[in-house]
């Protein structure tokens, strides 16, 4: 019975994705249908084993290992790490270092090559509720817990975009509660109740913005994603175009390329420049975080907790 149900769901998802792209989102020149492992930038990285966060999408160099943030933590927790360069947001580098599992040395040369804010995409007509109280992550957090906002995230258990989105909302909760955003705060009854409500009201989906467009906000009426993804999907929407909001404090992902172990930092820098150029072509901002479209600037603080706190938040999400 479970296998039959899984087959039906899979067929529905495939059909739904086709419907969205053909009826609601304007087509592009990309025919699609490529394997995610092959859907990477064409520039080769000769002689280097590169691990790349999957949130960077097609900017990951050809031949790199394209992994979610949890898989990256696992990959750097083995005695013999098989990579020379790590390309990922700084929070993921911190998650590896502060996980308590890795003994790998990562270079201190961490020049930012691209940035993207974490944004709240809201179905048209629903943005007023968030705008009336900010917009702030505290406001969004409160609306989720009361059932007045139903967000979608990429999977926080595996994906950088997902755990960063939950962390942005959690920051809003802790700001309102006046409690510390750390392990102590995670053990309080208030936070446990808040997280239960978020999990109850939210949808785990890699296509949260597309779902808003397809279902006109009836399935999930909001999504927490990178600005780059939000601009790409909404820019191709033919109808039911959602609104992109930048709740305060602005949270963001800053991408770096770091050398692993005895690898040459100059090689990592070359990889970083290549990836940064690809990301900027894909709608990410430059290293300074300035927006060309009138969005708020990204500050020096990424608005997210430390990597160790994110590891603990992920563990709480999975409990």
ABEGO torsion letter per residue (X at the ends): XAAAAAAAAAAAAAAAAAAAAAAABBBBABAEGBBAAABBBABBBBGBBBBBBAAAEAABBBGBBBBBAAAAAAAAABABBABABBBBBAAAAAAAAAAGABABBBBABBBBABBBBBBBBBBBGAAAAAAAAOBBAAAAAAAAAAGABBBBBBBAAABAAAAAAAAAAAAAAAAAAGBBBBAAAAABAAAAAAAAAAAAABBBBAAAAAAAAAAGGAABABBBBBAAAAAAAAAABABGBBBBBBBOBBBBBBBBBBBBEABBAAAAAAAAAAAAAAAAAAGBBBAAGBBAAGBBBBBABAGBBBAAAAAAAAAAAAX
